[in-house]
Amino acid sequence: MQHDQAVLKLKPLEALIVTLIIFGTISFSIIHYQVVPHTPIMVAIFLLLLYGFWKKVTIKDLEIGMIEGAKSGLGAIFIFFFIGMLISSWMASGTIPTFIYLALNAVSGKYFFAVAFIVSSVVGISIGSSLTTAATIGVVFISVSSVLGISTVITAGAVISGAFFGDKMSPLSDTCNLASMVVKVDLFDHIRNMMWTTVPAFILSTIFYAFLSPKSANTDFKKLALLKSTLNQMDLVHWYSLIPFLVLIILAIKKVSAIVTLSMGIFSAILTSLFVQKDYGLGKIFEVLYAGYQAHSGVKEIDSLLTRGGMESMFFSISMVFLALAMGGLLFKLGILPALLDGIKRFLNRAPILISTTAITSIGINYLLGEQYLSILLPGNAYQESYHKAGLHPRNLSRVLEDAGTVVNPLVPWSVCGVFLTGVLGVSTMDYFPFAFFCLLSPVLTILFGITGLTISKE
């Protein structure tokens, strides 16, 4: 989606009024009525279509806007399908059950949330994918927290914070590479400069999670022993079940494409499952990849933990993403978002205002469009000239784009990441929102440093 595709040239005030109506409709419906985002977004699309008709925009142009918007999410859609198959195949191969077993042995309630945050951060920075981290290690920590009687909501916040720390700081991450590429800054110069805001956010988050962690697990240890013995009886715990995870790590470190990496993770899990699941044939494998893994241990907690994954489990998320991006396409086609950006740029004559505005714009695009990449691309392209005129080095812009773009997307209920994480972890975006400390602190710190001038480098 590009600015020159807009069919209307709007005044910033008119664009702002339309935006507030659309955003207000969605927010009020989700927060007040507790409805799933699909319907409010459909209502918003209908309102935008009516607005387009009122402005005498042809139905063909409106349809093109929606289609172009939806097309921009096809990459994410395919990733969703692959991760759905990854989860179900890793269940069948014993990869996730083995991680759960090891975690039940090693992790107590003490500092549980801090451990979840740090481990997710390490895995996230190793593979450079927040969604894959949440769908693998995140599922393990959610499962363990459920068994230990520890808040799954705070656990989700810790896992998501760690996963997006990795997504932001890893040289393997697509968003990290995108931010440096858009503003033409060396990748490792970009990462080094981000440490000024990222390290304080990481330390503060660790302290908060350690403080919130219970001193001991409030659980029945007889039940804990039962769960571990059940996993053993199901023959799901093996050293070789960790091979698919090692394959995923190695390919990610070698910077192999996400589709290929996930495919090999799935393929290696399928091969492993043939040794773990003695009664599996090709037909059963196809069924598991589509409908998810089904556990029938007779122990309710285990069956609840392991019954998940599959392509089918991603349909809710995929439909949500298509609708949100179609709405974003209309916002572009009708000239609403370009008008907002043009209206803002005239006031950007001082560094504190420029950096704060960039952060607010990235956050706003996340909430308006629900798309992580656009929250980097659009402000990155729009504000480069303003940073140059203000005498600021482009690395300041790339840092703000990640601080307020990359890590904010999971905080939006109708965003690509927000929808996916809710589906995979089983915790709603609004529930984990106040506990995703790293994601909340990053934009605050980048604005604070912009206002004070700390760590802001001149051109």
C-alpha positions in Angstrom: 0.0 0.0 0.0 1.4 3.3 -1.0 0.4 7.0 -0.5 -0.1 7.6 -4.2 -2.9 5.0 -4.3 -5.2 7.4 -2.4 -8.2 8.6 -4.5 -9.1 11.5 -2.2 -7.1 14.5 -1.0 -8.5 15.2 2.5 -7.8 17.9 5.0 -6.1 16.6 8.1 -9.0 17.8 10.3 -11.6 15.8 8.3 -9.3 12.7 8.3 -8.9 13.1 12.1 -12.7 13.2 12.6 -13.3 10.1 10.5 -10.5 8.3 12.3 -11.9 9.1 15.7 -15.3 7.8 14.7 -13.9 4.6 13.3 -11.5 4.0 16.2 -14.2 4.9 18.7 -16.7 2.5 17.2 -14.2 -0.4 17.4 -12.9 0.4 20.8 -16.3 1.0 22.4 -17.7 -2.2 21.0 -14.8 -4.4 22.2 -14.4 -2.8 25.6 -18.0 -2.1 26.5 -19.8 -5.1 24.9 -16.9 -7.6 25.2 -17.5 -8.8 21.7 -14.9 -10.4 19.4 -13.3 -7.8 17.1 -14.6 -9.2 13.9 -18.1 -7.6 14.0 -16.9 -4.1 15.1 -14.3 -4.1 12.3 -17.0 -5.1 9.8 -19.1 -2.2 11.1 -16.1 0.1 10.6 -15.6 -1.2 7.1 -19.3 -0.5 6.4 -18.9 3.1 7.7 -15.8 3.6 5.6 -17.7 2.4 2.5 -20.6 4.8 3.2 -18.0 7.6 3.6 -16.5 6.6 0.3 -19.9 6.6 -1.4 -20.6 10.1 0.1 -17.3 11.3 -1.4 -18.3 9.8 -4.8 -15.6 7.2 -4.8 -16.4 4.3 -7.2 -17.2 0.9 -5.8 -14.3 -0.5 -7.9 -11.8 1.8 -6.1 -13.2 0.8 -2.7 -13.0 -2.9 -3.6 -9.4 -2.4 -4.8 -8.5 -0.7 -1.5 -9.9 -3.6 0.5 -8.2 -6.2 -1.6 -4.8 -4.4 -1.6 -5.1 -4.1 2.2 -5.9 -7.8 2.6 -3.1 -8.8 0.2 -0.5 -7.1 2.3 -1.2 -9.7 5.0 -0.8 -12.9 2.9 2.7 -13.4 4.2 1.4 -13.4 7.8 -1.5 -15.7 6.8 0.9 -18.4 5.5 3.0 -18.0 8.7 -0.1 -18.6 10.8 -0.9 -21.8 8.9 2.7 -23.1 9.3 2.7 -22.3 13.1 -0.6 -24.0 13.5 1.0 -27.1 12.0 4.2 -26.6 14.0 2.3 -26.7 17.3 0.3 -29.8 16.5 3.3 -31.7 15.0 5.4 -30.7 18.0 2.7 -32.1 20.3 2.6 -35.4 18.4 6.5 -35.6 18.3 6.7 -35.0 22.1 8.7 -31.8 21.6 6.3 -29.6 23.6 5.4 -32.3 26.1 9.1 -32.9 26.8 9.6 -29.2 27.4 6.6 -29.2 29.7 8.0 -32.2 31.6 11.5 -30.6 32.0 9.9 -27.3 33.1 7.7 -29.1 35.7 10.9 -30.6 37.1 13.0 -27.5 37.0 10.7 -24.5 37.6 9.1 -23.7 40.9 6.8 -20.8 41.7 9.8 -18.7 42.9 10.6 -15.9 40.4 8.5 -17.8 37.9 7.4 -14.8 35.9 11.0 -13.4 35.7 12.2 -16.8 34.5 9.5 -17.0 31.9 10.5 -13.5 30.7 14.2 -14.2 30.5 13.9 -17.6 28.9 11.5 -16.2 26.3 13.9 -13.3 25.7 16.8 -15.7 25.1 14.8 -17.9 22.7 13.3 -14.9 21.0 16.7 -13.3 20.3 18.1 -16.7 19.2 15.4 -17.3 16.5 14.3 -13.7 15.8 10.6 -14.5 15.7 8.2 -13.4 18.4 5.3 -15.5 17.2 7.3 -18.7 17.0 8.7 -18.1 20.5 5.2 -17.6 21.9 3.9 -20.6 20.0 6.6 -22.9 21.4 8.2 -21.8 24.6 5.2 -19.6 25.4 2.8 -22.5 25.3 5.1 -24.4 27.6 5.2 -21.7 30.3 1.4 -21.2 30.0 0.9 -24.9 30.5 3.3 -25.0 33.5 1.7 -21.9 35.1 -1.7 -23.5 34.8 -0.5 -26.7 36.5 1.3 -24.8 39.3 -1.8 -22.6 40.0 0.1 -19.5 38.9 -1.6 -16.7 37.0 -1.6 -17.5 33.3 -2.4 -13.9 32.5 0.8 -12.6 34.0 2.7 -15.5 32.5 1.3 -14.5 29.1 2.5 -10.9 29.7 6.0 -12.2 30.6 6.3 -14.5 27.6 5.1 -11.9 25.2 7.5 -9.3 26.6 10.4 -11.7 26.2 9.3 -12.8 22.7 9.1 -9.2 21.5 12.4 -8.3 23.2 13.9 -10.9 20.8 11.9 -9.7 17.9 13.2 -6.2 18.5 16.8 -6.9 19.2 17.7 -10.0 17.2 19.7 -9.5 13.9 17.6 -12.4 12.6 14.3 -10.6 13.1 12.5 -9.3 10.1 11.2 -6.2 11.9 14.7 -5.3 13.1 16.1 -5.6 9.6 13.1 -3.7 8.2 13.6 -0.7 10.5 17.3 -0.4 9.7 16.6 -0.8 6.0 13.8 1.7 5.8 15.9 4.5 7.2 19.2 3.3 5.7 21.1 2.6 8.9 23.6 -0.2 9.5 21.8 -3.1 11.2 24.3 -3.5 14.0 24.5 0.3 14.5 20.7 0.2 14.8 20.9 -2.6 17.4 23.6 -0.9 19.4 21.6 2.3 19.5 18.4 0.5 20.6 20.2 -0.8 23.7 19.9 2.7 25.3 16.2 2.2 25.7 16.0 -1.6 25.5 18.3 -2.4 28.4 16.5 -0.2 30.9 13.2 -1.6 29.8 14.5 -5.2 30.1 15.9 -4.6 33.6 12.8 -2.9 34.9 10.6 -5.6 33.4 12.7 -8.3 35.1 12.4 -6.5 38.5 8.6 -6.2 38.0 8.2 -9.9 37.1 10.4 -11.0 40.0 8.4 -8.9 42.4 5.0 -10.3 41.1 6.2 -13.9 41.2 4.8 -15.9 44.1 7.3 -17.1 46.8 6.1 -20.7 46.2 3.8 -22.5 43.9 0.3 -22.9 45.2 -0.3 -26.4 44.0 -0.9 -30.0 45.0 2.5 -31.7 44.5 0.8 -35.1 44.3 -1.1 -33.8 41.3 2.1 -32.5 39.9 3.7 -35.9 40.2 0.6 -37.4 38.5 0.9 -35.0 35.6 4.6 -36.0 35.1 3.9 -39.7 35.3 1.0 -39.3 32.9 3.3 -37.7 30.3 5.7 -40.6 30.8 2.9 -43.1 30.4 1.8 -41.5 27.2 5.3 -42.0 26.0 5.7 -38.4 25.0 8.9 -37.6 26.9 12.1 -38.4 24.9 15.5 -36.8 24.4 15.1 -37.1 20.6 11.8 -35.2 20.8 13.9 -32.1 21.1 15.5 -32.5 17.7 12.8 -30.4 15.9 13.5 -27.5 18.3 17.3 -27.8 17.5 16.5 -27.9 13.8 14.4 -24.7 14.2 17.2 -22.9 16.1 20.0 -23.9 13.7 18.1 -22.8 10.6 17.0 -19.5 12.2 20.6 -18.7 13.2 21.7 -19.4 9.6 19.1 -16.9 8.5 17.0 -19.3 6.5 13.6 -17.9 5.5 10.8 -18.2 8.0 8.7 -20.5 5.7 11.6 -22.9 5.1 12.6 -22.9 8.8 9.0 -23.6 10.0 8.6 -26.2 7.2 11.7 -28.1 8.4 10.6 -27.8 12.0 7.3 -29.4 11.0 8.9 -32.1 8.8 11.4 -33.1 11.5 8.6 -33.3 14.0 6.6 -35.5 11.7 9.5 -37.9 11.3 10.0 -37.9 15.1 6.3 -38.5 15.7 6.6 -41.8 13.8 8.9 -43.0 16.5 6.8 -41.5 19.4 3.3 -42.4 18.1 3.5 -46.1 17.2 0.1 -46.2 15.6 0.5 -43.1 13.3 0.2 -43.4 9.6 0.2 -40.8 6.8 -3.6 -40.3 7.1 -3.3 -39.6 10.9 -0.5 -37.2 10.4 -2.6 -35.2 7.8 -5.4 -35.1 10.3 -3.2 -33.9 13.1 -1.7 -31.2 10.9 -5.2 -29.9 10.0 -7.3 -30.4 13.1 -4.6 -30.4 15.8 -3.3 -32.9 18.3 -5.9 -34.6 20.5 -4.8 -36.0 23.8 -6.8 -38.8 25.5 -4.9 -39.6 28.7 -8.0 -39.5 30.9 -6.3 -36.8 33.0 -8.2 -33.6 32.4 -5.3 -31.2 33.0 -3.0 -33.1 30.6 -5.6 -33.4 27.9 -6.3 -29.6 28.2 -2.6 -28.8 27.9 -1.8 -31.0 24.9 -5.0 -30.8 22.8 -4.2 -27.9 20.5 -2.6 -26.7 17.3 -3.4 -27.5 13.7 -4.3 -25.3 10.7 -8.0 -25.2 11.8 -7.0 -23.5 15.1 -5.7 -20.5 13.0 -8.9 -19.7 11.1 -10.2 -17.3 13.8 -6.9 -15.4 13.6 -6.7 -15.4 9.9 -10.2 -14.1 9.4 -9.5 -11.4 11.9 -6.3 -10.3 10.1 -8.0 -10.2 6.7 -10.7 -7.9 8.0 -8.3 -5.6 9.9 -6.0 -5.2 6.9 -9.0 -4.7 4.5 -10.0 -1.8 6.8 -6.5 -0.5 6.6 -6.7 -0.7 2.8 -9.8 1.5 2.9 -8.1 4.0 5.2 -5.3 4.3 2.6 -7.5 4.4 -0.5 -9.8 7.1 1.0 -6.7 9.2 1.8 -7.4 9.3 5.5 -4.0 8.0 6.8 -1.9 10.1 4.3 -3.8 13.2 5.3 -3.1 12.5 9.0 0.6 12.1 8.3 0.8 15.2 6.2 -1.0 17.2 8.8 1.4 16.2 11.5 4.6 16.9 9.6 4.2 20.6 9.5 4.7 20.8 13.3 7.9 18.8 13.4 10.6 21.4 13.9 12.1 20.4 17.3 13.7 17.0 18.3 11.4 16.3 21.3 8.3 17.0 19.3 9.6 15.0 16.3 10.5 11.9 18.3 7.3 12.0 20.4 5.3 12.4 17.3 7.0 9.5 15.5 6.3 7.2 18.5 2.7 8.3 18.7 2.3 7.8 14.9 3.7 4.3 15.1 1.4 3.5 18.0 -1.6 5.0 16.1 -0.9 3.0 13.0 -0.7 -0.2 15.0 -4.2 0.6 16.4 -5.7 1.9 13.2 -4.3 -0.8 10.8 -3.3 -3.6 13.2 -0.2 -4.2 11.1 3.3 -4.3 12.6 5.2 -3.7 9.4 3.2 -0.7 8.4 3.8 0.9 11.8 7.5 0.8 10.8 7.3 1.5 7.0 4.9 4.5 7.0 6.5 6.7 9.7 9.9 5.6 8.6 9.3 6.9 5.1 7.2 9.9 6.2 9.6 11.4 8.8 13.1 10.8 7.2 13.3 14.3 5.8 12.1 15.8 9.1 14.9 14.1 11.0 17.4 15.3 8.5 16.2 18.9 8.8 16.3 18.7 12.6 19.9 17.5 12.4 19.2 14.1 13.9 20.9 10.9 12.9 18.6 8.4 11.2 19.4 5.8 13.9 17.2 7.8 16.2 14.3 7.3 13.8 14.9 3.5 13.4 15.1 3.2 17.2 11.8 4.9 17.7 10.1 2.8 15.0 11.0 -0.4 16.9 10.3 1.1 20.4 6.8 2.2 19.5 6.1 0.1 16.4 7.4 -3.5 16.7 6.6 -4.0 20.4 3.2 -2.3 20.5 1.5 -4.6 17.9 0.8 -7.4 20.5 -1.1 -4.9 22.7 -3.7 -4.3 20.0 -6.7 -6.7 20.2 -7.4 -6.7 16.5 -3.7 -6.6 15.3 -2.0 -9.5 13.6 0.1 -10.3 16.7 -2.6 -9.6 19.2 -5.1 -12.0 17.5 -2.4 -14.7 17.0 -1.2 -14.5 20.6 -4.7 -14.7 22.1 -5.4 -17.8 20.0 -2.1 -19.6 20.8 -1.8 -18.7 24.5 -5.5 -18.7 25.3 -5.3 -15.3 27.1 -7.1 -12.3 25.7 -5.1 -9.2 24.7 -7.0 -7.0 27.2 -6.1 -9.4 30.0 -2.4 -9.6 29.4 -2.0 -5.9 28.3 -1.2 -4.5 31.7 1.4 -7.2 32.4 3.4 -7.0 29.1 5.8 -4.7 30.9 8.6 -4.6 28.2 6.1 -3.7 25.5 4.6 -0.9 27.6 7.9 0.5 28.8 9.7 0.7 25.4 7.5 3.5 23.9 7.5 5.4 27.2 11.3 5.3 27.5 11.8 6.3 23.9 9.5 9.3 24.3 11.2 10.2 27.6 14.7 10.1 26.1 13.4 12.2 23.2 12.1 14.9 25.5 15.2 15.0 27.7 17.6 14.6 24.8 19.4 11.7 26.5 21.1 9.3 24.0 19.8 11.3 21.0 22.6 11.4 18.4 23.1 14.3 16.0 23.7 13.8 12.3 
